[in-house]
Amino acid sequence: MTATIIDGKAFAAGLRQRIATAVTGIGGRGLVPGLAVVLVGSDPASEVYVGSKAKMTVEVGMRSFKHVLPADVPQADLIALVARLNADPEVDGILVQLPLPAGLDPDPVIAAIDPDKDVDGLTNTNAGRLANGRPGLVPCTPLGSMMLIRSVIPDLAGAEAVVVGRSNLVGKPIAQLLLAANATVTLAHSRTRDLAAVCRRADILVAAVGRPQMIGGDYVKPGAVVIDVGINRIPAPERGEGKTRLVGDVAFDEAAAVASAITPAPGGVGPMTIACLLANTLTAAHLRRGLEPPVV
């Protein structure tokens, strides 16, 4: 068996195009969604990521508001900026780039974000909405993962899904999304007994454990759909001294020999994250005004 490769990069490009079309449509009614991104400090990876977000925000026709603060900004000043963005009518979505520099506690910062502008879906209010099946903003990576799953299995009713990893950012919310789609869900983790046997039950296997290539081919049920959320940097001596490469949580070649469809890493779930951030901003712009969000 040779698995179909789920091309997240191509899917994300199509999603951004559909978002751009929707933004053009509502622009005629005077509504231009706005996304504010807050970057604290000068971490190179975060700077690149924030730059990509700002670029793609503008490309789909939204307003982009970038706020850069020094690494030694007082916690109170950061929360005060969030409060100003909450009150700004031109801002529909607020994202505080994580991780924050040492000395800053992310929890009160996230808690300060208006849940209706929380396009990262990280506030307790949005976590509660998701758990209770109420409309809200869903974390971007799980949202994108679900879109990729539905691209190969449109109807998840009755499917057995196993999620490996129980983080608040990925594992728990994607388990809730799968449950809401009528899948039967097992949320597995590092303490799960005989993890490989549990994973082999899955029609849909989601790896979000943060351990490079941990999920081998012997974890995969023949014909399963495998979603690899992980992104890990490992040594690559074959490329030269000190060189590294990126891999997922899944041993790709092994799993692809067994699965029916699989996401690569990189190039699978990753590109969906920013696209879903834009989708959430579009959703927030509608919900805040009592409008029905478009299906993109």
MOBEL-V391484 format. One record per backbone hydrogen bond with DSSP energy under -0.5 kcal/mol. CO is the residue of the C=O (numbers start at 0). NH is the residue of the N-H. E is the energy in kcal/mol with one decimal. If there is no record, write none. Layout:
# MOBEL-V391484
CO_NH_E ; CO_NH_E
This chain:
# MOBEL-V391484
0_2_-0.5 ; 3_5_-0.6 ; 3_261_-2.5 ; 4_6_-0.9 ; 5_7_-1.3 ; 5_263_-0.6 ; 6_10_-2.2 ; 7_11_-2.7 ; 8_12_-1.8 ; 9_13_-2.0 ; 10_14_-2.3 ; 11_15_-2.6 ; 12_16_-1.8 ; 13_17_-2.1 ; 14_18_-2.3 ; 15_19_-2.5 ; 16_20_-2.1 ; 17_21_-2.0 ; 18_22_-2.8 ; 19_23_-2.3 ; 20_24_-1.9 ; 21_25_-2.1 ; 22_26_-1.6 ; 23_27_-0.8 ; 24_27_-0.5 ; 25_28_-1.4 ; 25_30_-1.9 ; 26_29_-1.7 ; 29_31_-0.6 ; 30_32_-0.5 ; 32_62_-2.8 ; 33_91_-2.5 ; 33_92_-2.0 ; 34_36_-0.5 ; 34_64_-2.8 ; 35_94_-2.5 ; 36_38_-0.6 ; 36_66_-2.7 ; 37_39_-0.5 ; 37_96_-2.7 ; 38_40_-0.5 ; 38_68_-2.9 ; 42_46_-2.5 ; 43_47_-2.1 ; 44_48_-2.2 ; 45_49_-2.9 ; 46_50_-2.2 ; 47_51_-2.1 ; 48_52_-2.1 ; 49_53_-2.5 ; 50_54_-2.3 ; 51_55_-2.4 ; 52_56_-2.1 ; 53_57_-1.9 ; 54_58_-2.0 ; 55_59_-1.5 ; 56_61_-2.2 ; 57_60_-1.6 ; 62_34_-2.7 ; 63_65_-0.5 ; 64_36_-2.8 ; 66_38_-3.0 ; 66_68_-0.5 ; 68_40_-3.1 ; 69_72_-1.8 ; 73_76_-0.5 ; 73_77_-1.8 ; 74_78_-2.3 ; 75_79_-2.0 ; 76_80_-1.9 ; 77_81_-1.9 ; 78_82_-2.2 ; 79_83_-1.9 ; 80_84_-2.2 ; 81_85_-2.5 ; 82_86_-1.5 ; 83_87_-0.7 ; 84_87_-0.6 ; 86_88_-0.6 ; 87_90_-1.5 ; 89_91_-0.6 ; 92_35_-3.1 ; 93_118_-0.6 ; 94_37_-2.9 ; 94_96_-0.7 ; 100_103_-1.7 ; 103_105_-0.6 ; 104_108_-0.8 ; 105_109_-2.8 ; 106_110_-2.5 ; 107_111_-1.0 ; 108_112_-0.5 ; 109_112_-1.3 ; 113_116_-2.7 ; 114_117_-0.8 ; 116_93_-3.2 ; 116_118_-2.0 ; 117_120_-1.9 ; 122_126_-2.2 ; 123_127_-2.4 ; 124_128_-2.4 ; 125_129_-2.3 ; 126_130_-2.2 ; 127_131_-2.1 ; 128_133_-3.0 ; 129_132_-1.1 ; 138_142_-2.1 ; 139_143_-2.7 ; 140_144_-2.4 ; 141_145_-2.4 ; 142_146_-1.8 ; 143_147_-2.0 ; 144_148_-2.4 ; 145_149_-2.7 ; 146_150_-1.1 ; 147_151_-0.6 ; 148_151_-1.5 ; 148_152_-2.5 ; 153_155_-0.6 ; 155_158_-2.2 ; 158_160_-0.6 ; 158_183_-3.1 ; 159_202_-2.9 ; 159_203_-1.9 ; 160_185_-2.3 ; 161_163_-0.5 ; 161_205_-2.8 ; 162_164_-0.8 ; 162_187_-2.9 ; 163_207_-2.8 ; 166_171_-2.8 ; 169_173_-2.6 ; 170_174_-1.8 ; 171_175_-2.0 ; 172_176_-2.2 ; 173_177_-2.4 ; 174_178_-2.2 ; 175_179_-2.5 ; 176_180_-1.2 ; 177_182_-2.3 ; 178_181_-1.9 ; 181_157_-2.8 ; 182_184_-0.6 ; 183_160_-3.2 ; 185_162_-2.7 ; 185_187_-0.8 ; 187_164_-2.8 ; 188_191_-1.8 ; 191_194_-0.6 ; 193_197_-1.8 ; 194_198_-2.7 ; 195_199_-1.9 ; 197_200_-1.3 ; 198_201_-1.9 ; 202_224_-2.7 ; 203_161_-2.6 ; 203_205_-0.6 ; 204_206_-0.6 ; 204_226_-3.0 ; 205_163_-3.2 ; 205_207_-0.7 ; 206_228_-2.6 ; 206_229_-0.8 ; 210_213_-1.6 ; 213_215_-1.0 ; 214_250_-2.7 ; 215_218_-1.9 ; 216_219_-1.4 ; 220_223_-2.4 ; 223_225_-0.5 ; 223_259_-2.7 ; 223_260_-1.3 ; 224_204_-3.0 ; 224_226_-0.5 ; 225_227_-0.6 ; 225_262_-1.7 ; 226_206_-2.9 ; 226_228_-0.8 ; 227_268_-0.6 ; 231_233_-0.6 ; 231_246_-2.9 ; 233_244_-2.3 ; 235_238_-2.4 ; 236_239_-1.3 ; 239_242_-1.9 ; 242_235_-3.0 ; 244_233_-2.7 ; 246_231_-3.4 ; 247_212_-2.8 ; 248_213_-0.5 ; 248_214_-2.9 ; 249_251_-1.4 ; 250_254_-2.6 ; 251_255_-3.1 ; 252_256_-1.1 ; 254_257_-1.6 ; 254_258_-3.0 ; 255_2_-1.6 ; 257_222_-2.4 ; 259_3_-2.8 ; 260_225_-2.6 ; 261_5_-2.9 ; 263_267_-0.5 ; 266_7_-0.9 ; 266_8_-1.2 ; 268_271_-1.5 ; 268_272_-0.7 ; 269_272_-1.6 ; 269_273_-0.6 ; 270_274_-1.0 ; 271_275_-2.6 ; 272_276_-1.6 ; 273_277_-2.0 ; 274_278_-1.9 ; 275_279_-2.6 ; 276_280_-1.9 ; 277_281_-2.2 ; 278_282_-2.4 ; 279_283_-3.0 ; 280_284_-2.3 ; 281_285_-1.3 ; 282_286_-2.9 ; 283_287_-2.5 ; 285_288_-1.3 ; 285_290_-2.8 ; 286_289_-1.5 ; 290_292_-0.5 ; 293_295_-0.7
